[in-house]
Amino acid sequence: MSIELGSKLEGKVTGITHFGAFVLLPGGVTGLVHISEIADSYVKDINEHLKVNDTVTVKVLNVDKDGKIGLSIRQAVDKPVEPVGAPRQRGDRFESGGRNFERASRDRGHRKPEKSFEDKLSKFLKESEDRLLALKRSESKRGGRGGRRG
């Protein structure tokens, strides 16, 4: 059986390392599931997700010329299709149409609204001018640069 890009196959975990898991595919060939392709969430220890001899469904991500096969468990799982434009929750934020909306409790005065770049820039310029003015005043009192010495 030839291994085709994008195909989903059943395989058996034959080995686990700190960087991924080796899976024996039909036809006697072995591929690697990188640690980043095991689950949608962060995987610190592969042993919490997989054991040797587990049967897993994998998706073929790439097949190199030298015979190395890249696999994914997380991409092999069919996820429910979300309607376009529907907000989806990620952590404690809702995302919709390219905008992030903090949870409502944070928007009710618990958190200061984010300042725009222009507001931050104008505040910086005012503070900078105030510092320069104070520096010039202190230099004139002390004699400043190039003052007479005699």
N, C-alpha and C positions, 0 to 999 in steps of 0.2 A: 504494500500500500504506500503510495507516495504522499508525502507531507506537503499540503498546499497552504499557502499564505492565507490567513483569515479563517481557516477551517477550525471547527470545534471538535475536540477528540476526548475520549476517556483515556486516562492513564493512571499509573500506580506510582506513588512516591517511593523512590529507591534510596534517596539519600538527602540529608539536610546539612547545610553549612550555615555560617553566619551571614552569608550574602544571598542565599536563595535555596531552592529545593530542586533536586533532579527528579524528573518524571519519565518513566518508561512508557513509551507510546506504542500503539499497534505497529507491528513490523519490526519490533526489536530495537528501535532507535530511541535514544535518550535526549531530552531537552531540558533546559534550565528555566525555572520560574524565578526571576529576580525578586528580592525581598520587597521591592516597591510595587510588584505586580501580584502580590498575594491577597491583599484586601484593600478596600477603599479607605480605611482608617490607617493611622500610623502603626507599623509593625516593628516593635522593638525586639521581640524574640519570636522567631519563626515557629519554635516548638509549641507556642501557645495556640497556633493556628493549624499546624500540620504534624502528622506523625508518619514514620516510615510504614509503608504498606497501605496507606490511605488511598482510596480511589478518588480521583479528582477529575473534573471537567476543565480542560484548558483550551485556550485559543492560541493559534500559531501566529506570533507577531513577526518573526523573521527567520529566514533560513540562509545562513552564510554559505559562501563557496566552499569553505573548509568543513562543512557539515554541522556546524553549531546551530542549534535550534532554540530560538527565544520564544518563551511561552508566557501566558498570562492567565491567572485564575480569575482575577477581578473583572477582566474584560469578557470572560466567558459567561458570566452571569448576566442574564437578560434583566435589565432594569425597566421599571414601568415608565412609559413615555409620558412626560409632563406636557400639558398644553402650553403653547407658545405664549409668553407674556405672563404666565402665572408666577406669583412670587414663590420662592422656595427658601426654606430655612437653612442657614448654614451657620452653625454655632449659635450665637445669640444675635444674629443679624438676619434680616430678610432681604433678599435680593430680587429686584424686579426691573426689567428694562434698563439695565446699566446703572441703576441707582441703588444705594444701600440705605436701608431704613433701620435705625436703632430700635430696640424694643420700646414700646409705648411708655413704660415706666421711666425710662431714661429721658424721654422727651418732655416729661412733665416737670421740668425744672430741676431734676436730679443731676443734670449734666449741662455744662455751658455749651451753647451752640458753637460749632466750629467756625473760626474766622476765615474769611476769604484771603487769598494771597495778597490782594491789594490792601486790605486792612492791615495785615501783618507787615507789609512793606512800608506803608505810611507810618505805622508805629515805630518801626526800626529807624526810618529816616529822621523822625522827630527826636527820638532818644539820641541818635548820633549827633544831630545838630546841637542839642542841649549839652552833650559832653564836650564837643569842640568849643562851644562858647565858654563853658566853665574852665576849660584848659587855657584858652586865650586870656581870660581874666586873671587866672593865677600866674601866668607868665608875665603879664604886665606889672603885677605887684612885686614880683621878684626881680624884675629886670629883663627876663625873657632871653631870647636868643640875641646874640650880638650886642648886648647892652654895654654901656661904657664901663670901663674899669679904670680906676685911677687912683 
